[in-house]
Amino acid sequence: MQLTKYIEKQEKTINQAAQELGWNYEDMRRYCAGLVIPRPDRMAKITEWSGGEVTANDFYGLKE
């Protein structure tokens, strides 16, 4: 699932998600917009935070 879709599903804003992960809004906005692919450590944190619903494959458009 795309990060933006997951955030919407949780009825949160990008800013709320960024705060929960301890990141700034601009980094999260870039991840959601697909402008930047998170580094491996951040990718792992996103996967953990989303309960496995958002994975590295989702940033690369790969099917699992």
N, C-alpha and C positions, 0 to 999 in steps of 0.2 A: 504494500500500500504506500502511496506517496505520502511524504511527510505532511504536506498541506492538507491532504484528505484526512489523515489521522488527527491532526489538530482540530479540524472542523468537526470530525466525528465526536471528539471529546468536548465539543462546545467551548473551546478555548480560543484565545487570540494568539498570534505569533509571539507577542510580548509576554503573555503568561507562560507559554511553553519555554521561551528563552529564560525566564526567571526560574522556572522549575529546574532547568538544566544548569543554571548558574552561568549562562552566557549572555552576551549583549544582544539587543534586538537586531542590530544590523547583520551580525553573523547568521542568526536564525532566518532572517528575511532572505538572505542570499541562498541559504540551503533550500528554503521553500521554493524560491523562484528558479532553482536549478542553475544558478549562476556559478555556484561553487559546490564541489563535492567535499563533504567533511573528511578531515584526516581520520585515520583508522581509530584513534582513541575516542574521538567524538562520535564516529560512526557506531562504535560499540556502545557508547552511552545512550545514543538515540535508540538503538535496538533494545537495550535493557529498559529504558524509560517507557517505550511503547509496548512492552510485553512481547516483543518479537514481531509485532505487526509491521514495523518499518525496518527493512534490512538494507544492506549494502546493494543488493541486486536492484532495489527500487530506485536507487540513485543512478544506476547505469541502464535502467530499462530492461533488465534481464528477467526472464521467467524462472521461477524456482523449480 
